Amino acid sequence: MKKADLGNGAVAYFWAASSFSDCCLAAAFIIGFQLAILNTDGRAVSVAPRVSGLVVSLDVTDNEFVQKWQALIHIDPHQFELDRDSAQGALDMAQHQLAGQKFGAEIARKNFPARLKEAQAQLASAQAMEAKAQADDRRQRSLPKAATTQQEIDAAAAALRQARAQVVQAEAQVVQAEPVPQQIGQADTQVGQLKGQVEQAQAKLDQALLNLSWTVVDAPQDGWITKRNVEMGNYVTAGEQIFSIVAPEVWITANFKESELDRMRPGQPVTIKLDAYPNLDLRGHVDSIQLGSGSKFTAFPSENATGNFIKIVQRVPVKIVIDKGLDPNLPLPLGISAVPTVDVR
């Protein structure tokens, strides 16, 4: 490989024709402004609180390594504790009301059938009294006048009318007591409504407990704290980004020209040089080739439907995994320049 100064800070690496066709394909031909498309890459997870509040404890600092579920900040929990207690009280009340209504429903299953039987018994008694009064009235009216008095005849007639009124009253009580299944069903319906209130109160308590747990913001993964945007005493809102956590796994994203992909395949070995650490001899392999050029996934992809189309060589991201050569004592930030060389033989 030879080096040529192109001026304005740009440098070119090139190979003799025989070695290029038989040996290697360089990831970055021109080092300068094009080098920005050859970077270390990795997973940077944004961390944001799920509830709003005042930060009362900041448990990490810049560039600190944290482990998954480690506490990062604490938000003032007092309001969320009050919400929890209020939700607990509402749940307790709903549960007591439900327990009372269940007891009432059990009583209803016994009382309503008993009331119907009682009303039917009173009707039978009233009907028997009516039959006796009717017989007495008939007897008084059939006797000779010398054997009875007008007072006794009037008393028998009044007793008959009273007995008939009692029958009517008893019949009404039977009608009132007859819809036993409907009355029991109404009691069960009230039980169901109170069950729904208990479930609603339980859901509010669960949400209050969840909100309280969210006052402690935990690390979602192992990694290094970056882009810290919070201080103790700040008021943070739900969804506001306060950290980024960079995972330990790092790889290379190389945007090769489309004309350089003909002989490139996953699994091919790669030699990697870093501008930050020129003495590191990193070895890796091609992991995968993105099924789409970089411009295809931009906010405004080009539409080549007009007559003044100018062909531009597209670049396709290729993921290169680092297999060995990393020094655990040297930080490897995301986005630093890399020069990978792929062996396409």
C-alpha positions in Angstrom: 0.0 0.0 0.0 1.3 3.5 -0.9 0.3 6.9 0.5 -0.2 10.0 -1.5 -0.9 13.6 -0.3 -3.9 15.0 -2.2 -3.6 18.5 -0.6 -6.0 20.2 1.7 -5.4 17.6 4.4 -6.7 14.7 2.2 -4.6 11.6 2.0 -5.1 8.6 -0.4 -4.1 4.9 0.1 -3.8 2.8 -3.0 -2.5 -0.6 -4.1 -0.8 -1.9 -7.2 -3.2 -3.4 -9.7 -2.2 -6.9 -9.1 -2.6 -6.8 -5.3 -6.0 -5.1 -5.5 -7.5 -7.7 -7.7 -6.1 -10.6 -5.8 -6.0 -9.4 -2.2 -8.0 -6.8 -0.5 -10.7 -4.1 -0.7 -10.1 -1.0 1.3 -13.0 0.5 3.3 -11.8 4.1 3.2 -10.0 5.1 0.0 -9.8 8.8 0.8 -9.1 10.0 4.3 -10.5 13.4 4.9 -14.1 14.4 4.8 -15.1 10.9 3.7 -13.5 9.4 6.7 -16.6 10.5 8.8 -18.6 7.6 7.2 -16.3 5.0 8.8 -17.0 5.0 12.5 -17.1 2.9 15.6 -20.7 2.1 16.4 -22.7 0.6 19.2 -25.8 0.8 21.3 -26.6 4.1 23.1 -29.8 3.8 25.1 -31.6 7.0 26.1 -32.7 7.1 29.7 -35.7 9.2 30.7 -37.9 9.2 33.8 -41.5 7.9 33.6 -42.8 10.4 36.2 -42.2 14.1 36.8 -40.7 15.5 40.0 -37.8 17.0 41.8 -34.5 15.2 41.7 -33.4 14.6 45.3 -30.5 12.2 44.7 -28.0 12.0 41.8 -26.3 8.6 42.1 -23.9 8.6 39.1 -21.5 10.9 37.4 -20.2 11.5 33.9 -18.6 8.5 32.1 -19.2 6.2 35.0 -19.8 2.5 34.3 -23.1 1.3 35.7 -24.7 -2.1 35.8 -28.2 -3.1 34.8 -30.9 -2.0 37.4 -28.4 0.2 39.2 -30.1 3.4 40.5 -29.2 6.5 38.6 -31.4 9.2 40.2 -34.1 9.4 42.8 -37.2 11.7 42.4 -39.0 13.1 45.4 -41.5 10.4 46.3 -43.7 12.2 48.8 -46.6 13.0 46.4 -46.5 9.5 45.0 -46.6 8.1 48.6 -49.7 10.2 49.2 -51.3 8.9 46.0 -50.5 5.3 47.1 -52.1 5.8 50.5 -55.2 7.4 49.0 -55.6 4.5 46.5 -55.1 2.0 49.3 -57.9 3.7 51.4 -60.3 3.7 48.4 -59.5 0.0 47.8 -60.2 -0.9 51.5 -63.5 0.9 51.4 -64.6 -0.8 48.2 -63.6 -4.2 49.6 -65.7 -3.6 52.7 -68.7 -2.5 50.7 -68.3 -5.6 48.5 -68.1 -7.9 51.6 -71.3 -6.3 53.0 -73.1 -6.7 49.7 -72.0 -10.4 49.4 -73.4 -11.0 52.9 -76.6 -9.3 51.8 -76.9 -11.4 48.7 -76.5 -14.6 50.8 -79.3 -13.3 53.1 -81.4 -12.5 50.0 -81.1 -16.1 48.8 -82.7 -17.2 52.0 -85.1 -14.4 52.8 -86.9 -13.9 49.5 -88.0 -17.6 49.1 -89.0 -17.6 52.8 -91.1 -14.4 52.3 -92.9 -16.0 49.4 -93.7 -19.1 51.4 -94.9 -16.9 54.3 -97.1 -14.8 51.9 -98.6 -18.0 50.4 -99.3 -19.4 53.9 -101.0 -16.1 54.9 -103.1 -16.4 51.7 -104.1 -19.9 52.5 -105.1 -18.8 56.0 -107.1 -15.9 54.7 -108.9 -18.1 52.2 -109.8 -20.5 55.0 -111.1 -17.7 57.1 -113.1 -16.5 54.1 -114.6 -19.9 53.6 -115.6 -20.1 57.3 -117.1 -16.5 57.2 -119.0 -17.4 54.0 -120.4 -20.5 55.7 -121.4 -18.6 58.8 -123.1 -15.9 56.7 -125.0 -18.5 54.7 -126.1 -20.2 57.9 -127.3 -17.1 59.5 -129.3 -16.1 56.4 -130.9 -19.6 56.2 -132.1 -19.7 59.8 -135.7 -18.7 60.7 -136.1 -15.2 62.0 -137.1 -16.7 65.4 -133.8 -18.6 65.6 -131.5 -15.6 65.0 -131.4 -11.9 65.3 -130.6 -9.1 62.8 -127.5 -8.3 64.7 -126.1 -11.8 64.3 -126.9 -11.7 60.5 -125.1 -8.3 60.2 -122.1 -9.6 62.1 -121.8 -12.6 59.9 -121.9 -10.4 56.8 -119.3 -8.1 58.2 -117.0 -11.0 59.0 -117.4 -12.3 55.5 -116.4 -8.9 54.0 -113.4 -8.7 56.3 -112.3 -12.2 55.4 -112.6 -11.4 51.7 -110.5 -8.2 52.2 -107.8 -10.2 54.0 -107.7 -12.6 51.0 -107.2 -9.7 48.6 -104.4 -8.4 50.9 -102.7 -11.8 51.1 -102.9 -12.2 47.3 -101.2 -8.9 46.9 -98.4 -10.0 49.3 -98.0 -13.2 47.3 -97.7 -11.2 44.0 -95.1 -8.9 45.7 -93.1 -11.8 47.0 -93.2 -14.0 43.8 -90.3 -12.5 41.7 -87.7 -14.3 43.9 -85.2 -14.9 41.0 -85.4 -11.3 40.0 -84.8 -10.0 43.5 -81.9 -12.4 44.0 -80.5 -11.4 40.6 -80.7 -7.7 41.7 -78.6 -8.5 44.7 -76.1 -10.3 42.6 -76.0 -7.4 40.2 -75.1 -5.1 43.0 -72.3 -7.5 44.0 -71.0 -7.4 40.5 -71.0 -3.6 40.4 -69.1 -3.5 43.7 -66.6 -6.1 42.3 -66.0 -3.7 39.4 -65.4 -0.9 41.8 -62.9 -3.0 43.7 -61.1 -3.9 40.5 -61.0 -0.2 39.6 -59.6 0.7 43.0 -57.0 -2.1 42.7 -55.9 -0.8 39.3 -55.5 2.7 40.8 -53.4 1.3 43.6 -51.3 -0.7 41.2 -50.7 2.5 39.1 -49.9 4.4 42.3 -47.4 1.8 43.3 -45.9 1.7 39.9 -45.5 5.5 39.8 -43.8 5.3 43.2 -41.4 2.7 42.0 -40.6 4.9 39.0 -39.3 7.6 41.3 -36.1 5.5 41.2 -34.7 5.7 37.7 -32.7 2.5 37.0 -30.1 1.7 34.3 -31.8 -0.4 31.6 -28.4 -2.1 30.7 -24.8 -2.3 31.5 -22.7 0.6 30.1 -21.1 4.0 30.5 -23.0 7.1 31.4 -22.9 9.8 28.6 -24.7 13.0 27.8 -25.7 13.6 31.4 -28.4 16.3 31.4 -29.5 16.4 35.0 -28.3 17.8 38.3 -29.6 17.2 41.8 -32.4 19.7 42.5 -33.6 19.8 38.8 -37.2 19.3 38.1 -37.5 16.6 35.5 -40.6 15.7 33.4 -41.7 12.3 32.2 -40.0 11.4 28.9 -37.3 14.0 29.2 -33.9 12.5 28.2 -31.5 12.8 31.1 -28.8 10.2 30.2 -27.5 8.0 27.5 -25.9 4.7 28.3 -23.4 3.3 25.9 -23.2 -0.5 26.0 -19.9 -2.3 26.1 -20.4 -4.0 22.7 -18.8 -1.9 19.9 -18.5 -2.6 16.2 -17.6 -0.8 13.0 -20.1 0.7 10.6 -18.4 1.1 7.2 -20.3 2.8 4.4 -18.8 1.1 1.3 -19.5 2.2 -2.2 -22.0 0.1 -4.0 -19.3 -0.8 -6.6 -17.2 -2.3 -3.7 -19.8 -4.8 -2.6 -19.4 -7.3 -5.5 -17.0 -9.6 -3.7 -17.9 -8.8 -0.1 -19.6 -11.5 1.9 -20.5 -12.0 5.6 -17.7 -13.8 7.5 -14.8 -12.3 5.6 -11.9 -11.3 7.8 -11.2 -7.6 8.4 -8.2 -5.7 9.6 -9.1 -2.5 11.5 -7.0 0.6 12.3 -8.1 3.4 14.6 -6.9 7.0 14.3 -7.3 7.3 18.1 -5.1 4.2 18.8 -2.8 3.6 15.8 -0.8 0.9 17.7 -3.9 -1.3 18.2 -4.1 -4.2 15.7 -7.8 -5.0 15.6 -9.1 -8.1 13.9 -12.8 -8.7 13.0 -15.1 -10.0 10.4 -17.9 -8.8 8.2 -21.1 -9.4 10.2 -23.8 -8.2 7.8 -24.6 -5.9 4.9 -27.6 -3.6 5.2 -30.3 -4.2 2.7 -30.6 -0.6 1.7 -28.3 2.3 1.0 -27.8 5.1 3.4 -29.7 7.6 1.3 -32.7 5.3 1.1 -33.4 5.8 4.8 -32.9 9.5 5.0 -35.8 11.8 5.8 -36.1 12.9 2.2 -34.8 10.0 -0.1 -34.0 10.9 -3.6 -36.7 10.3 -6.3 -35.0 9.7 -9.6 -38.0 10.2 -11.8 -37.0 13.5 -13.5 -35.2 13.8 -16.8 -32.2 15.6 -15.3 -31.1 12.6 -13.2 -27.4 12.5 -12.3 -26.1 9.2 -11.2 -24.4 9.3 -7.8 -22.5 6.4 -6.3 -24.5 5.1 -3.3 -23.0 3.9 -0.1 -24.2 0.9 1.8 -23.6 0.4 5.6 -21.7 -2.8 6.4 -21.5 -4.0 10.0 -18.0 -5.2 11.0 -17.7 -7.0 14.4 -14.4 -6.7 16.3 -13.2 -10.2 17.3 -9.9 -9.4 19.1 -7.2 -6.8 19.7 -9.2 -4.5 22.0 -7.4 -3.2 25.1 -9.8 -3.2 28.1 -7.8 -0.3 29.6 -8.4 2.0 26.6 -11.8 3.6 26.1 -13.4 3.1 22.7 -15.9 5.9 22.2 -18.6 5.6 19.6 -18.1 7.6 16.4 -14.4 7.7 16.2 -12.7 7.2 12.9 -11.7 3.7 11.7 -10.1 2.3 8.7 -11.2 -1.3 8.1 -9.7 -3.4 5.3 -11.7 -6.4 4.2 -10.0 -9.4 2.8 -12.2 -10.5 -0.1 -10.2 -13.4 -1.3 
